[in-house]
Amino acid sequence: MKISFIFGKGIDGCGVTRGALIYEDWLRKQGHDTVILDFDNGQSFGRAKHANWIGEVLKVNKKDDEVDSSIINEINSCDIAIFHSHPTRKQSIYADRYRKFLEKIDNPIKVIHDHSIAKTN
């Protein structure tokens, strides 16, 4: 199987990142492929530089108004897409780009793993 790890808020290097790193390591040891998607929403997380992903890391730059079709195709080629975070209120200018991205993800099973979702609803 191929599993994507999507960080709509960006890779911040805290607990969610740590958990994803542990899970990715386990998946790879079981013979699965992984791909990581990092949305740059204008925040800088210095602690994230210590995240050593095994799979390819794709990046959506903050200057991009839309997510490139090659990234959408890569995520749609996955069996499972795990959404570890989404843009916060502080990143509201990027929320529309993220929403449009979500609408284009139609193939993988979608799993929402976001501990902050209760605060943003």
C-alpha positions in Angstrom: 0.0 0.0 0.0 0.9 3.6 -0.4 0.1 6.1 2.3 0.3 9.9 2.3 0.9 12.1 5.3 -0.6 15.5 4.7 0.2 18.5 6.9 -2.2 21.3 5.9 -0.8 23.5 8.6 2.7 22.6 7.7 5.2 20.3 9.4 5.6 21.9 12.9 7.9 19.4 14.5 5.7 18.8 17.6 3.7 15.8 18.8 1.7 15.3 15.6 4.9 15.2 13.6 6.6 12.9 16.0 3.6 10.5 15.9 3.6 10.6 12.1 7.4 9.9 12.0 6.9 6.8 14.2 4.0 5.6 12.1 5.8 6.2 8.9 8.8 4.2 10.2 6.5 1.3 11.1 4.7 1.4 7.8 8.0 1.3 5.9 9.2 -1.7 7.9 6.0 -3.5 6.9 6.8 -2.9 3.2 4.5 0.1 2.5 5.4 3.2 0.6 4.9 6.7 2.0 4.8 10.3 0.7 4.6 13.4 2.8 2.9 16.7 1.8 4.0 19.8 3.6 1.9 23.0 3.1 3.9 26.2 3.6 1.5 28.7 5.1 3.9 31.4 6.1 4.9 30.1 9.5 8.4 28.9 10.3 8.8 25.9 12.6 12.5 25.6 13.5 11.9 22.3 15.4 10.6 20.8 12.2 14.0 20.6 10.6 14.8 17.6 12.8 12.0 15.6 11.1 13.7 12.9 9.0 11.1 11.5 6.7 11.8 8.2 4.8 9.4 8.9 1.9 9.5 11.7 -0.6 8.5 15.1 0.9 6.4 17.3 -1.5 5.9 20.9 -0.7 3.2 23.5 -1.5 4.9 26.9 -1.2 3.1 29.8 0.4 3.2 31.8 -2.9 1.3 29.1 -4.7 -2.4 30.0 -5.2 -3.2 26.4 -6.1 -1.7 23.0 -5.5 0.2 21.7 -8.5 -1.6 18.9 -10.4 1.4 16.7 -10.1 1.0 16.8 -6.3 -2.7 16.1 -6.5 -2.0 13.2 -8.8 0.6 11.8 -6.4 -1.8 12.0 -3.5 -4.6 10.4 -5.6 -2.3 7.5 -6.4 -2.2 6.6 -2.7 -4.4 4.0 -1.0 -4.8 6.0 2.1 -4.4 9.8 2.7 -3.9 10.8 6.4 -4.6 14.5 7.1 -2.6 15.3 10.2 -3.5 19.0 10.2 -5.3 21.8 8.4 -4.7 25.6 8.2 -5.5 27.4 11.4 -7.4 30.7 11.8 -4.0 32.5 11.7 -3.5 31.0 8.3 -6.9 31.8 6.9 -5.6 33.2 3.6 -4.5 29.7 2.8 -7.7 28.0 3.7 -9.3 28.4 0.3 -6.3 26.8 -1.4 -6.5 23.9 1.0 -10.2 23.5 0.5 -9.8 23.3 -3.3 -7.0 20.7 -2.8 -9.3 18.6 -0.6 -12.0 18.7 -3.3 -9.6 17.2 -5.8 -8.5 14.3 -3.6 -10.9 11.6 -4.7 -9.1 8.2 -4.8 -7.6 7.4 -1.4 -9.4 6.6 1.8 -9.3 9.8 3.8 -8.3 9.7 7.4 -8.5 12.9 9.5 -6.1 12.8 12.4 -6.1 16.4 13.8 -6.2 17.0 17.5 -7.2 20.6 17.0 -10.3 19.9 15.0 -12.6 20.4 18.0 -11.2 23.9 18.6 -11.8 25.0 15.0 -15.4 23.8 14.4 
